[in-house]
Amino acid sequence: MKDKLVTIARFRYEYRAYLLRDKLIEAGIECALTSDSVFRQVEGVMVLVRESDYQKAVDIYNNLKEEQDDFED
């Protein structure tokens, strides 16, 4: 059975989603970003990971927020 994708973060600014994506990839976590411009305007850019990677991904996201004072969703 495949893991479903879950959202770990939502960003107004696309570059922040890419920063998190890069950290996740460095840690060996596959992820996806929403890229539809309609969704981006309404919901922002969402970062999605496999359900089985959720906790590790959230830990990485929290560490990134601690490292960068202005990094928020």
Secondary structure by P-SEA (a helix, b strand, c coil): cbbbbbbccccccaaaaaaaaaaaaaacccccccccaaaaacccbbbbccccaaaaaaaaaaaaaaacccccc
